[in-house]
Amino acid sequence: MGDTILVGHSTGAGFLIRYLSEHKTLHVGKVVLVAPFINPDNNPLSDTADFFDFVIDAEFPARTQGVVVFFSKNDEPSVRKTVDIVRATVHGLDMHEFNDKGHFTLESLGTVEFPELLSVVTSAEPVQP
């Protein structure tokens, strides 16, 4: 599993945080979290209302070949709050901050290309925080 590369976007990134937090014997390769969302305000009307009721393991990156987080200052407030929570809780993250990528969707990027993601995924080097 060490060669596995996991990439999650939005709630998919939140799922990876939960999964890796709850499976403490699991070791994987690189993990890329793009615009992660974990319902930080516990909004009961959210489709993910109780799914993200878990404790983040601050040490989960130690069981990977590195965790990269891509986020943008102009994303939704709930995503920015998630990033703040993850950054304050988890040790050893490689944070990549952008000003104008929104939620990293076709609409907000304006293109199907995401060269920064491609570079991380295709690099043979482990991620360094």
N, C-alpha and C positions, 0 to 999 in steps of 0.2 A: 504494500500500500504506500510505501515511501515515494513511489514515482507518480502517485495520483496527484492531479492538479484539480482543486475544487474552486469553482468560480460561482459566486452567488450575487444576484442583483436584488436590491430592495428587501422584500420579505424573504427572498431566497438567501440573501446574505444573513439575515436574522436567523433563518433556519440553521445555517451552518454554524453560527455562533452557539446556538442552543445545542445542536447535535454534538459538536466538539466539546462543549462544556459538560454535557451529561455522559459522554463516553470517554472516560479518562484513561482507558487502556488503548484507545485507537490512535495510531500514528499514521499521518498522511504526508504528502509532499507539500507543495505550495498551496496556499489558500488566498484567494482574492475576494475581497468584500467590496462590492460596488454600490454606493449609496445605501448602506445598510439601514434597515428599519426593524425595530423591535417593539413597536407600539409604546413609546416611552411614557405617554400620558395615561396609559391603561384605559384608553377610550373604550367603553363597553359597547359602543355601536360599531366598532371596527370589526371587520371579518376575522381579524386575528386576536380578538379581545382576550381570550384566555390562553391562546397558544404560546404567547411570549411570557407567561408566568413561570419564570425559571431564574436560577441564580447563575450569573455569568462566572465561569471559571477564569480567573485572572491569568492562569498559567497555561491555558490551552495552546498558545503559540509554541511552547517548548516541545510539544508533540508533533510539530510540523517542520517543514523546511522553510518556514517564514510565512507571515501573514501581512498582506498588503491591503490597505484600505484606500479606496478612491472616493472622494467626496467633493462637493462643490458648494461654495458659499451661497449660491443662489438656488439651492434645492429647497424643498419644503421644510418648514420649521421642525416637523417631527423627525425628519431624517437628520437634520443638523443636531437636534437634541440627542438622537441615538448615537451619533458620532461622538458627541461630548461624553456620553455615558461610557461608551466603549473605550474611548481614549483614557478616561479617568480610571477605569477598572482593569483593563487588560495590559499586561506587560509585554514589551517586545514587538510592537506594531510598527510597520513601515507606512507612515501616513503620507498620502499624496493629495494635496489640497488644490482645488481649481477655483477660479472665480466665476466662470461663465458656462459650465457644462450642465446646469440644471440637474435633472434626475437621470442623466446619462441615457436618455431615450433618443430615438431618431428625431423626434420633434425638438428636443432641447439641444442635441448635438448638432443637428442640421446635416448630418452625414451618417453613413453606416460604418465609417471608419473610427476606430478607437486605438490609435497606435500605441498609446501608453499601456493599455491592457495587453495588446499583442506582444509588446516588448517583455513584459513581466512573464507572460505565459510561455514564451518561446526561449527565454534565457535559460541556459543550462546551470547558471549560478544560483545558489540558494539566496533567498531574500535576506537582506541585512537591515535591521531597524536603524 
